[in-house]
């Protein structure tokens, strides 16, 4: 017993955390690999695209059964038209069409630069109910030189042919009215067909910015 106790103690660092050497095949009951169904939390950059006065950005490859979750990161999405709304839609045919049925919710928090207005409200005009329209990710982003929208979109198990495909987004905009506006959106593609492509665009006009697509292990 003393030998076991000393061995255990030798593998504890001064901060009380187990050292890396404490973990090996023997200490994990000779397990050499995790089951493929167990998510390890690692992010893998699949692709990135940069818009330069572009009408849209489409991801038509890489969305498949490889990962159970995909994340899209929006970096300085800048509308060329003032008060632009950033949006997206999914495709079940590799990007030939973007018109999958969506049901969603949308609410926002806001705070003006001059501290004159704050609020938290549900945005009925930004949600969808069994619609094939593009889903809003943000709203009213300004086209001033220093204005943009940033955020993320999570898409879960898009290759499933059993379940609808859920998504969650969180964005923050520097609006045309000089607000910090945090948008919270969630919903699902109401289809049991696999979602294999996504398109992003403004509701009007072109835009600049970068979108990164990650797979989550």
Buried (B, 14 or more C-beta within 10 A) or exposed (E): EEEEEEEEEEEEEEEEEEEEEBEEEEEEEEEEEEEEEEEEEEBEEBEBBEBEEBEBBBBEEBBEEEBBBBBBBBBEBBBBBBBBBBBBBBBBEEBEEBBBBBBBBBBBBBBBEEEEEEEEEEBEEBBBEEBEEBBBBBBBBBBEEEBBBBBBBBBBBBBBEEEBBBBBBBBBBBBBEEBBBBBBBBBBBBBEBBBBBBBBBBBEBBBBBBBBBBBBB
